Amino acid sequence: MNARPEDFAARAFSREELEAFWMPFTANRQFKDKPRMLSHAKGMHYWTAEGRQLLDGVAGLWCVNAGHGRKEISQSVARQLETLDFSPTFQMGNPAGFDLANKLTKIAPAGLDHVFFTNSGSESVDTALKIAFQYQRLKGEATRTRLIGRERGYHGVNLGGTSLGGMVGNRKAWGPAMIPGVDHLPHTHNPAKNAFSKGQPEHGAELANALEGLVALHDASSIAAVIVEPISGSSGVLVPPKGYLQRLRELCTKHGILLIFDEVITGFGRTGSAFGAQEFGVTPDIITCAKGLTNGAVPMGAVLVKKEIYDAFMTAPEGAIELFHGYTYSAHPVACAAGIATLDIYEREGLFQRAKELAPYWADAVHSLKGLPNVIDIRTYGLVACVEYEPIPGSPGKRGFDTFLRCFESGALVRGAADGTALSPPLIIEKSQIDQLVETLRKAIKAQ
Ligand SMILES: Cc1ncc(COP(=O)(O)O)c(C=O)c1O
């Protein structure tokens, strides 16, 4: 069935009715003065409460990789709800949890064969950090307590992820609440040398050597883990320079530091492979993921760990709990049902391969915006992109936000990312829809 606007009452909310919901990462007063309400979605489209159709250029929020309203997912979820709506996973199990873990490890990089389930990307990150700490202790290296993130990184909003992240707006308010012992590698954005790169930029592999500097400062024996996104998404799609991730891997291995890839955005086909790790040919020790795991339909995240890490925990005395960590909703059967149906769709429809095949067309289309006023850089990889604008002096981020608004008004959902527009459509996008998305953005940029 195709969703039809008339199936959904376009309910108007008074200003007062909009007050109670404190919206996340939102200019609440501005939104509530002029709401943008989405009422339903199908395939590549959303519909607003007024019945306007929007082409989804960001897979909701980088998560609806198989497109909206997938019947296979809703049916799987409905069946699960009727069979086993909830089951605790502390000292008990449910079949869906084990099925999903097995499916996930099949598409994960070789060696990452154990899964810990969470409910979000933020929880995946903080879980990964706790696993890293305890693993080092179990290996007899309890002095390894420092953690290293990267400037312009985004690792969610829990305290570990906030501390490791490198976007100033997300950090500045929480000073004393941040976890101690955290350093940051430099970011890899270098428009002077790499502007308008398609795929991986040529320059910047040596930036990974900054890890040597931190080792020289603190000593390797004090560092537990490094966490990076293979492609930094939220801060504007920063694609790793050629050789950068390889170098980071070499240095982590050399110094006994765990390497964590935060694949909350790059997971599930965004780059053209199941995970960025496979795409870039670098295997981390831990992967965090969420979003596309359930096609965004039910909140869920996961942490994939290497066998050596899992095995180190399994040396606890028989009958002892090995990891004092877990969520009431870890491996929630309904989320698992959504995940199982989602991974089946990805496989059956070959969506990761489809992203890979569409990537050159995507890159050419988005790079056709080069030369427009204020466009100072364009970055593309797989089915993800960012168009960056010259900031308006004194109003950082305004061009990105205004462009998002213009696109919204003219029929496309895009995402403001700093002073840029981020694009990451569902992997089912057609070439004609890529053209439409880019043309909508072109008009919005011209109107800046
Ligand atoms: C790389 C990365 N890590 C973590 C997160 C946090 O995920 P969530 O919002 O599900 O907590 C995000 C969200 O965009 C992300 O992009």
The ligand as a Tripos MOL2 file, in Angstrom:
@<TRIPOS>MOLECULE
LIG
   16    16     1     0     0
SMALL
NO_CHARGES

@<TRIPOS>ATOM
      1 C1         29.2170    8.5390   14.8230 C.3       1 LIG1
      2 C2         28.0800    8.6490   15.7920 C.ar      1 LIG1
      3 N1         28.2030    8.1180   17.0050 N.ar      1 LIG1
      4 C3         27.2150    8.1660   17.9000 C.ar      1 LIG1
      5 C4         26.0160    8.7730   17.5830 C.ar      1 LIG1
      6 C5         24.9150    8.8390   18.6020 C.3       1 LIG1
      7 O1         23.8750    8.0210   18.2420 O.3       1 LIG1
      8 P1         22.4390    8.1970   18.9770 P.3       1 LIG1
      9 O2         21.9200    9.5130   18.5620 O.co2     1 LIG1
     10 O3         21.6620    7.0180   18.4740 O.co2     1 LIG1
     11 O4         22.6910    8.1030   20.4340 O.co2     1 LIG1
     12 C6         25.8340    9.3340   16.3220 C.ar      1 LIG1
     13 C7         24.5680    9.9880   15.9530 C.2       1 LIG1
     14 O5         24.4330   10.6210   14.9380 O.2       1 LIG1
     15 C8         26.9000    9.2880   15.4010 C.ar      1 LIG1
     16 O6         26.7960    9.8320   14.1930 O.3       1 LIG1
@<TRIPOS>BOND
     1     1     2 1
     2     2     3 ar
     3     2    15 ar
     4     3     4 ar
     5     4     5 ar
     6     5     6 1
     7     5    12 ar
     8     6     7 1
     9     7     8 1
    10     8     9 2
    11     8    10 1
    12     8    11 1
    13    12    13 1
    14    12    15 ar
    15    13    14 2
    16    15    16 1
@<TRIPOS>SUBSTRUCTURE
     1 LIG1         1 GROUP 0 **** ****
